Amino acid sequence: MNPFEMVAVIVVAVMVASVLRAKYGHSRRHGIAADPQEQAENLRLREEVKALKERLQVLERITIDKENSLSRQIEELRDR
């Protein structure tokens, strides 16, 4: 392989990598938001996810308590 072909292969490889990076949205910063607006949006979404997880835990606890309460009531009715 002569030097010209090697340079051409490297250029093509870099172009393909650039196209794939642009297509899949990967930046060179590796996870750092590009601007303050994106950082604010990320923070807002993280807080929203945190609030939703807390609400889910409450709903799970209510559901479990109701199931236990219902089974106790059924057992009480059977004992009568």
URUR-V434134 format. One record per pair of residues at least 24 apart in sequence whose ideal C-beta (glycine too) atoms are under 6 Angstrom apart, sorted by the first residue. I is the first residue (numbers start at 1). J is the second residue. Records with the same first field share a line. If there is no record, write none. Layout:
BEGIN
I=J ; J
END
This chain:
BEGIN
none
END
